[in-house]
Amino acid sequence: MKIAIGADHGGFDLKTKLVEHLAGSDHQVLDQGTTSTAAVDYPVFARKVAEAVSAGQAERGIMIDGAGIGSSMVANKVPGVRAAMAYDLSSARNGREHNDANLLTLGAGLIGSSLATQIVDVFLATECTEPRHKRRVAMITHLGTTPAPVVSAVPSATALAGSLAASAGIGLANLSEEDLARIMESLTGLLGGSGDAWHGGPCVDSCPDTARQFIELGARMLSAGPDTTGTIPADVAGYIDHTILKPDASRDMVDRMVAEAREHSFRSVCVNPCWVSAVADGLRGSGVLTCSVVGFPLGANTPDIKGMEARKAIRDGAKEIDMVINVGRLKGGDDDFVFKDILAVTEACRDGSAVSKVIIETALLTDDEKTRVCELAKRARANFVKTSTGFASGGATADDVALMAAVVRGAGMEVKASGGIKSYEDAQRMIAAGATRIGASASIAIVQEAQKATVTA
């Protein structure tokens, strides 16, 4: 494919990396400048890229400035150009599928090179084929050079749904499941996060302190350990997600959890979505992460809703997302649905640089079902599999943790044991079985007990 590419001084470095990537993928690249990081005006180069597309010299165009917005405005003034700004994979895909965009604008100040490369690949590989989308593209073309209105803020989901429904000539009350799914697909793109995708959980090899805690707490399961005499202090706080997911949780209770997490240096505070903003604000500067749940506790929402819920939580400050699978679909053998269910959330997490954890609700599953869903989570590139919500008939067991760890460990994934962990002894047992994270609402009691305990290596 012939691709015209340009950038201003702020986008020059990213342009250089994309040119190399495109050339390596056998595309013909028409570099429209700039040629250095010396200050220039982005409209000059955005116009050059747009005119190359308009004149048929290039099949697609890519323009990079600080935010991508200004270049999109400039390019859309050139006849025959449909420029779309993208900040994640969903917006790039939607720009092609729904709008047949022929020019992509990127913001070098908003996304890193890894995500930008993925966005470009999706933009170039996606086609606009649906008749109704092509009809609407024809309407855009008919408007000539009139630039599209600029949205200064993200509207509410309800307003977006109403606007999209109105554009289709239907009322919200009359939406079919197919129309609703398509609207939610559009909303997913609009509510996405930005930033370089991050695909791995904490690495023990790169964290000596964490490695030391593993050795101390798991010494009895090792064939050989450090030559230690006497006793080793057992510090498990770094394994714990301090959790409050009760329906009657109040703001005072959540604030107390935040204060405790800061005091004891827990790994994270895990809350329902309505508390994410408050927790993120309260933990700022502490090193403790904000975690939210999705589809909690039943997991019976549709995949598009789970994906949108995850994106909203990430926008509010969540750095980790614990999603609940659709247990009924798994038990019914509908593995394709369960995979899409998980993928909707893991994609949102990759777009928003958040860690994804898949709650499989072990108490409701057979060993075969546990293995199958762990394989599906691995295929969807989740960071963790997690045992339980704590709301089912049972919680974590060491046998379940060992089974899950055996399935996912080779993919670099981790296991979180959650549900019914009430003592230091419980925590030790889960860690020895392969858990790298403990979810517990009894966190304070566990740490206090650990501070009094000793472990013989």
Buried (B, 14 or more C-beta within 10 A) or exposed (E): EBBBBBBBBBBBBBBBBBBEBBEEBEBEBBBBBBEEEEEBEBBBBBBBBBBBBBEEEBBBBBBBBBBBEBBBBBBBBBEBBBBBBBBBBBBBBBBBBBBBBBBBBBBBEBBBBBBBBBBBBBBBEBEBEEEEBEEBBEEBEEEEEEEBEEEEEEEEBEEBBBEBBEEEEEEBEEBEEEBBEBBBBBBBBBBBBBBEBBBEBBEBEEEEEBEBBBBBBBBEEEEEBEEEEEEBEBBBBBBBBBBBBEEEBEEEEBBEBBEBBBEBBBBBBBBBBEBBBBBBEBBEEBEBBBBBBBBBBBBEBBBBBBBBBBBBBBBBBBBBBBBBBBBBBBEEEBBEBBBBBBBBBBBBBBBBBBBBBBBBBBBBBEEEBBBBBBBBBBBBBBBBBBBBBBBBEBBBBBEBBBBBBEBBBEBEBBBBBBBBBBBBEBBBBBBBBBBBBBBBBBBBEBBEBBEEBEBEB
